[in-house]
């Protein structure tokens, strides 16, 4: 029996990597806009414009808003990738302690991450939180980027702080 249907295999790691790639490409484009806007406002300041004048024209706010937006996007996609990697490592048989060593975080952090991943997959909130409640999906705060062992030094230009979500 022959079929022409394609079989697709769900791969959260590949999906997360694709999301990171798209976020990186978008951020690269936006980074050029941010650089131009920042240099323009900087030149105006060098020419004697006050901060109040610059703010009235909206330049600093645009630069700040774009920088914050880009950072949130990258942190969100990094979090998605981190969750997918941890989950996949467990399905491949790696224990929580081994995974925590790979990422350079505590085993409690990995356990919490797995609980959140499972809750997200089931559509229910983790830790008894209400879906959509404040704090039910905390933003990028806390400590431990989990980059040790991945060839990225936290002090070498990595964005910090970030949580291991």
C-alpha positions, -999 to 999 in steps of 0.1 A, spaced: 0 0 0 14 34 -10 5 67 4 13 102 -7 7 117 27 37 133 45 43 121 80 53 149 102 71 143 135 67 168 163 100 181 174 99 209 200 137 214 198 136 220 161 106 243 165 123 262 192 155 265 171 135 278 142 119 304 165 153 314 177 165 318 141 135 339 132 139 360 163 176 365 155 169 376 119 141 400 131 164 414 158 192 419 133 170 440 111 157 459 141 192 464 155 201 484 124 171 506 129 180 509 166 216 519 158 204 545 133 179 560 157 203 560 186 231 577 165 206 603 152 195 612 187 231 612 200 241 636 172 212 659 181 223 658 217 259 666 207 245 696 188 230 709 220 195 694 222 183 689 257 169 656 270 135 673 273 137 684 236 148 649 226 120 633 246 95 657 231 105 645 197 102 609 208 137 597 198 149 583 230 116 566 237 116 549 203 152 536 209 144 524 244 111 507 233 128 489 204 157 478 226 133 464 252 111 447 226 141 430 210 154 419 244 120 404 254 117 385 221 152 370 224 146 360 260 112 345 252 127 324 224 157 314 244 133 303 272 114 282 247 146 266 234 158 259 270 125 242 279 125 221 248 162 210 253 156 201 289 124 181 281 141 163 252 171 154 273 147 138 298 130 118 270 164 107 259 170 93 294 191 120 310 185 125 347 177 158 363 212 159 379 230 153 346 208 180 330 215 204 358 252 199 353 249 206 316 232 239 321 250 249 353 219 252 375 205 234 404 185 202 400 156 220 417 156 245 388 155 217 363 126 200 382 107 233 382 113 238 345 100 203 337 69 209 358 62 241 339 68 224 306 44 196 314 18 221 327 21 241 294 15 209 274 -15 200 294 -30 235 293 -30 237 331 -9 262 351 20 250 371 23 251 409 -14 256 414 -14 290 397 -44 303 378 -39 306 341 -32 342 332 -28 352 368 -1 377 376 31 357 381 18 326 365 44 330 337 71 351 352 92 373 329 130 371 325 141 379 361 161 359 386 195 343 382 212 314 364 212 316 326 222 280 324 249 286 298 278 268 314 288 237 294 273 252 263 303 272 252 289 305 264 305 323 293 279 343 314 304 371 319 314 373 282 287 394 268 258 372 277 225 390 286 220 388 323 201 384 345 178 358 332 158 330 347 161 294 337 126 291 323 
